[in-house]
Amino acid sequence: MTKPEKYVPSAREQAFLDQVQNAKYNREIITGIKKFLTGDVPDDMKSFYSQGELDALAALENSDRDVQKRMPVKITRHYFEQAKNSLPMQVLIKASPKETVDLDGAEDPGKQMDYSPVEGLIHKYELGLIYVASTCSAHCRFCYREELIAKKEVTRPDGTVAPKGLAQISELIPYIKEHNRLVDENGGRHPDTGREKLREILMSGGDPMVLGNKNIAAWLAALAEAGIESIRIGTKELAFFPDRFDDAFLDMLDRFHETYPETNLRIMVHFNHPDEFLKKAADGSYVENSNGSLQWLDNTREAVKGLRRRNWINIDNQAPIIKGINNDPDALRIMQRELKRNGVENHYFFCGRDIVGHKAFNVPIEEAWTILNESQKGLSGVEAHARLSITHYKGKTEVAAVTNEPIPGLPGAENGVLIFKLLRSAADAPDRAKVTIVGRNPEAIWFSGYDDRVLFDEAELYSMYGISLKGLEKAA
């Protein structure tokens, strides 16, 4: 295999990069459960895990249920300060033996490697996702990138087995340019895949904000030079370490905008619970402002204000609904209201993915829909924009409705139905808005929970796997 040519920045690109300054950050990160086991943590952190919790985790070490091997333990000082007084945040960040009781799940969630034409790129829709980092400042226990962060080997479409790698500018940029050239020459559609122009890139991982400013800037500039119209940075750093959004970072974004004014930036943030950004009183209640709105942590609010002052940056929040963390309509209502009030859009809530160990985290699909629906009662129209999404292998799918009443004359609908609506398919757009209707199953945590209840399958979420409508024979 020939090695790709070294990427050479354009003169405009280099002039921008020459102005970027890195900064130093002290996240005070604790990495690994052993530090808690040995007491090699600051005194105020020693009680974060009880002795019983530590003994249970130690008993699993080097076994097939080793929790640390499933997902490495990692926490910042900032997150600890909030989590010590928040049970939902503790569930999010603390390792638990529950994670490995049932290790059923996909080694490559969403079959992403089927859509990886170059290392570190997942190309679906008009959007490409790129892995630019393999870690975060802290690690969510439910993370659906656990195979990347834990550096697990996955089976690729060609049969080889290897960990997922990171994207490289020298490989990605030629792919983008060639793909878009073929799209232009073929009347707006790729001749092989039918996809439109690759015009958006989501920088992800891991968390791009663990990288230095110069590294982030190199990606932004290269993507802009390649003709990408919109760049998203997916990050949970506003929760884990909001001080990362400092003057040096914002100055880099300003200089990028001056150099590439037509390239839009979106910061895709990840708040799971309002405890991650709101001030709390000694009794555990949120601190109110004089008008009844709630007070934010000072550095988190300053970070959001710094981004919002730049009207060419959009901020959107999206998060999964996870058992023990945010499967609470009141918490989600508060979070949606406060985010919108401070200029952060509510984009998606997700059902949990079918990762290895997902049964310890996933809320039943119908329960997740009910939670979100209840949370949006009392919100204004602009506050309640978020939809509930569950990612089928065919594409992003909305859980559009769950009914409680039977549908007369429709076998299988005696207890009501659930309606899936396809938002986008992995290859192109023609199947958008097609629906699949299944009979209810309150225990289902993944699509497979409805395999025997398919009533209508216009979106082909089930027929693509040879599953027929309820009451009919399986397809050959």
N, C-alpha and C positions, 0 to 999 in steps of 0.2 A: 504494500500500500504506500503510495507516494505521500510524502509529508507536505501539508499545505504550505504555500508561500507565506513568509512573514507578513503580517499586516502592516502597511505603511500609512499613517494618518495623512490626510490632505493638509495643505497649508492652513486652511481655515480651522480645521480640527486641531492642529498642533498649536496654533495661536491661543485657542481656548484652553487646551490642556496645560499650557505653560503658565496660566494664571491661577490654576487650582492649587490650594494648599490643604494638606492633610492636617488633622488635629489629633491630639491624644485624649483618650477616654479611659476613665477608671470605672469599669462596670462592677468591680468587686465580685467577680463570678465565682461561685462554688461549683466545681465540676466533679461528678462521680458520687455515688452513694457511700463509698468507702470513707470519705472525709467525715461524713456524719457518723459512720460506724465507729471510727477511731476517735471521734471528738476533735478532729483537726479542722474545726470551724470556729468563727468568733463565738464568744461566750453566749451572746444573745440568740444565736442560731442553734445552740445545742439541744434545745427542747422542741425544735420544729418537728422532728420525728419523735414519737414516744419510744421507750425502750422496747415495748412489745412490737411496734411497727418495724424497728430496726432488726430485731431478732427474726421476725418472719421473713424479711428481705434477705438477711444473711443466710438463712436456711436454704434459700433457692439458688445461691451462688454456684455457678458452674454446672447447674442442672439444665434440662431442657426448658425449665420454667424461669430461668435467670432473667429477672426484670430489666436489669441494666443492659443486657445484650439486646433485648427487644427495643429499648429506647434509652440512650444514655441520660443520666440525671444531670440537670444544669439549671442554675438559678442565679439571678443578679441580686445585688443588695436592694435595689429599688423595689423589685418585685416582692422580695421577702418582707420588706417593711409594710407593704399593703396586705400580703397574704397571711401574715401572722395573726391578723384580726379578721380574716375572711375565710370561711369554710369552703365556698365555691372555688376561690383561688388556690386553696390548698389541694383540692381535688385535681385541679388543672396541673399543678406543678410537682406534687409529691408522688413518688413511685409507690405502687401498691401491688401486692401479690395477686389482686383481682385481675390485673392485666394479662396474666399468662395462664389463668385457669383453663381457658379455651382459646387455643391459638389458631382456630379456623380463620381463613381469610386469604385474600389474593396477595401473592408476592409482588405483583405489579398492578396496583389498583387502577382501574380504568383501562387496562391494557395499553398503557401509555407508550410502551416500547414499539407498538405497532404503528405509532405515529411519530417516530423519531428518525427522520431522514439523515440528521447529523447528530453527533453526540451532544447531549445536553439540551436539545430542542424538542419540544412537543408541538407539532404543527397540526392544529385543528382549526376549522373555521377560517376566518380572516385574521385570526389571532394566533401568535406563536408564544408559547411559554418557554422561557430559558432558565436553566439552573445555573446561577452564577455564584452560589455559595452552598456549602453542604452542612452548615450549622446555623444556629441562631444564638442570640445572647442568653436565652434560656430555652428549655424544651418543654412544650406542651405534651402531656402523656398521651393524648389522643391523636397526635399528629399523623395525618395520612401520608406524610412523606417519611414515615419511619424507616422505610427501606433505604432511602437516600442518606438520611442522617446517621443511621446505624451502619451504613456502608455494607448492606447485605447484597449478596449475589442474586441476580434475577436472570431468568431465561429470556433470551432475546428471540425475535422472530426467525433468525437464521440458525437457532439451536445452540448458539454459544451461551455460556454462563459467565456473567461478570457483574460487578457493582455498576450502578449508574454513574456516569461521569458528568463533569461540568462542561458547559458551553465554552468555546474559545472563539474570540473575535475573528481570528484568521480563518476559521472554518464556517462560522455562521454567516458572516457578511456576504461571501460569494454565493452561498445558498439563497439568501434573500434576493440578491440582485438577479440571479439566474431564474428563480421562480417567477419573479415579477416581469422579467423580460418575456418569458414564455406566455404569461397571462396577457400581456399587451399585444403580442403577436397573434394571439388566438381569440381576439375579440372580447377580452375581459374574463375568460375562463381558462384555467390550466388545461392543456390538451389531455393529460392523463388523469388527474384527480377531479377536475371540474371545479376546483376551488377558485375563488376570486383572488385579487391582489392581497398579499400579506402586508397589512398596513398597520397592525398593532402588535406590540411585543410586551409581554408581562415578564419583568425581571423577578425571578423568584429563587427558590432553593428549598431549604434554608432561607436565610434572610439577607437580602442584598445590603441592608444597613450595617451588617457586621464588617463590610468591606470599607476600605479607606475612601476618602473623597476622590482621590485621583483614579482609583479603580472604577468607581461608579461613573465618574465623568468620562472615562475612556469608553465605557459601554454606551452611555447616552450619546456621545458624539458619533461613534461608529454607526449606531443605529439610525441617527438622524441623517448622516451622510448617505446611508443605504436607501433613504427614501421612506423610512418608517414615519407614519403620520402621528401616531400616538404611542407613548411609552408609559407603561404602568410599573410602579415599584411596589411589590407586595411585601408588607412588613408588619411585624408585631412589636416593633421597637418602641412605638409610642406607649405600649404597656410595659415592656421589659426595661427600657432605658430611655425615657423621653429626652434626656439631656443630649442625646446623639443629634437631635435636630437643632444644632447650635448655629452661631453666626457663620462659622467656616463652611458648614454644609449649605446654608441658605445662600451664602455668597456664591458658591459653586453653581447652584441652581440659577441665580440671577445671571451669571456670566453665560451659562448655557442658553438661557432664553434670549439674551442679547445676540448670541451667535446664531441660534436656530429659532427664530421667533415663530415660525409656522409649525413647530413640533410641540404637540400638547403633552403635558405631564399629568399623570394621575397617581396619587399616593393611595394605594389600596391597603387600608389599615385593618387591624384584626383585634377588636375588643370583643371579649366573650361575655363580660359581666360588668355592670356599672361600678363594682368595687375596685376595678382596675384603674379608674380615673377620677372617682369622686371622693371628697373628704368625708370622713365619718367622725361622729362625736363619740365620747367615751361610752355611751350606751349602745353604740352600734348603728345609730340612725344616721342618715345623711344630713349634712349641714346645709341649711337653706339660706338663700339670699332674701333680701327684704321683699321681693316680688314673688317668692315661692319657688323660683328656680333653684337649682342645686349648685353648690360650690365644687369646683374641680381642684385637683391637685395642682399646685402652682406651676410646676415645671411642665406638666402635661398640657395645661391650658396655654402656656406660653409657646410651646412647640406648635400647637394647632393654630394659634393666632399668627405665628410666623409664617406658616404655610398659607393661611387664608389671606394674608396681606398681598399675596401674589395672585392676582385674579386669573392668571393663566395656568394655575394649578388647581385641579379638582381633588377632593378627598372623599373617599368612599369606604364604608365599613362593611365587612362581610365576615360571617362566623358560623360554624356549625352549632347545632343544638345538641349538647352533650349531657348525658346523665350525671346528675350531682353537681353540675356547674351552672347551667343556665336553662334547665328545663323548668322554668318558672316564669309564667306570664307577667307577673309584677316586675321582676327584674328586667325582662326584655322591654317592657313598656317604658320603664325609666330610662333604659339605655337608648332606645330609639328617640325618645323625646329630647334627651340632653345632647345626643350627638347632633341631631338636626338643628337644635338651638345654637350650637356652636359651629355650624357650617360644615358638618360631616354628613354626607348623604348615607342613608340606609340602603344598601345595595341588595345583598342576598343574605338569607339564612339557609344553612344547608342541613340536610340529613347526613348522618355519619357515613363515611365511605366503608367499603368492605375490606379494610386493611387487615393484616394479621392481628388477631386479638380484638377485632371490632365489637364483639359481643359484650365486652366489659364497658363499652362507652356509648354505644348507639341507643338512642331513644326510638321506640317504635314509630314508624313513619306516620301513622294516623295520629298518634299522640303529639308528635312534633308539629303537625299541621294545626291541631287544636290549640297547642300552646301559643304558636305564632298568631293565630286568629284571635285568641283571647287577649293577647298582649296588645293588639292593635285596636281593640275597642277602647274608645276614649282618646285616641290619637287623632290629630287632624289629618287631612288628606295628604299633605306634604310630608308629614312625619311617618306615614304608614306606607311608604313606597316598597319596602322590602318584600320579596317573594320567597317561598320555600322551594329550594332546588335540591334535586337528587341526581347525581351524575350517572346515567346509564352508559354502558359501553358504546351505545350509538351516539350519545351526545347529552348535553345539558337538558334536564327535564324538570318541569315545574310540577309540584304536587298542587294541582289547581283547585281541587275541591274534594271534600269528604261528606257524604250524605248520611243521615241517620235513619231515614225512612225507606222502606222497601219500594222497589219499582214493580208495580203490578204487571204480571205476565212475563217477567224476565227472570228465568231460572238463574239462581246464583246471586240475585240481588235482594234476597229476603232480608238481609241485615243492612242494606245500603251499599253504596259503591264508593270507590275512590277513582278520581280522574287524574291521570298523568297527561301533561301537555308538553310536547317536545318543543323546546326553545331554540335549539340549534343542533344540527347533526354534525358529526365529526368531519365529513368530507365537504359538504356544501350546504346550501340553505333550503332546497325545495321542500323538505318535510317539516319545516317550521309550522307550529300551531296544530299539527296533527295530534290526535289524542289516543290514549289507550284507557279503557275502562275495566276495572277489576272488582270483583266482589270483596267486601271488607274482610280484613284479617287484623284485628287489633294487636296481634303479637308480631307482625311482620316488621323486621328491621332492615330488610333489603328486598330488592325486586323478587328474589327467589321465593319469598313468603307468599307470593300471589301466583305461582306457577300453575296451580290447579284451580284458579278463580278468574281466568281471563274471559271477559264477556265481549269485548270489542277491541280490536287492535289495529286501528288505522295507522298508528305510528310505528307499528311492527317492532315494538319493544320486546315482544315474546316470540312472534313468528320467526324472527331472524334466528332463533335458537331451536326451531322445530317444535315449538309449543303451540298447540291448537287451542281454539276456543273451548271453554268449559262444556263438557258433555259430548265433545267430538273426539275422535281418535287422534292420537299423536301423529304429527306429520311424519312421513317416511324419512 
